[in-house]
Amino acid sequence: MRVEVLGGLERRRRWSQDDKARIVEETLLPGAKVTDVARRNGVAASVVFTWRRQARTVEKVGPCLRRCRSPRR
């Protein structure tokens, strides 16, 4: 188990767009449970659920999760 202690003024961990996308993609695999994926990556499950919701609404979780838009007619 890895423990990361944050000191000083910054107490929140910053996640890169690539990390967010990787974690969200892992939760989309068949049989994957969000809580297990979150625990394995040291993230609160509620944060992962937020990232998944953002990915569905195309809010910059990662370029690989953005929906393709069909051309306007």
N, C-alpha and C positions, 0 to 999 in steps of 0.2 A: 504494500500500500504506500502510495506517495502522498505526503502532506506538504502543502505549500503554505507558508506563513507570510502573510502580507503585513508589512509594517509601514510606518510613516503615515502620510496623509491619504494615500490611495489605498482603500480597503476592498475595492471591487476588482475582480479580475477582468481583463479586457480580452475578448475573443475575436480573432481575425475572421474575416468573411469566409475564408477557406475552411477554418475550423468549424464554424457554424454550419456551413454547407455539408461538410463531411459527417458531422453528428446527425444532422437532420436526415441525410440520405441513409445513414445506418438505421434510423428508426423506421424507414420505409421498407426495409427488407422483410420478406415473409417471415412471420413468427417472431419478429423483434418486438420487444417491450420497451416503451419509452423510459420507464423507471430504471430498467437494467442498463440501457445505453447511457442514460444520464449518470448513473452511479459509476459506471466504468470510466467515464470521462471526467468525473469530478465536477459535474454541473447539477444544479437543482433541477428536478423534473419539470417544475413550473417554467423554468427558463427555456427548456427544450420545447415544451408545448407552445410557448410564445414564439420561438423561432419557426416552428412548423406552421403556426397561424400566419406569420409574416410571409413565409414562403408561398403559402396559398394565395395571399393577397398581393404578391409581387412587391414586397417591401424590402428589397436589398438584403436578403439573407445570403445569396450567392448567385453568381451568374449562371451556374448550371441548374438552378432550380427555377429560373424565370420561365414563365409560360411563353410559348411562341404565339405571336399574334398573327392572325391571318390578315392579308392585305385588305384594305377597305375597298368596297365596291362602289 
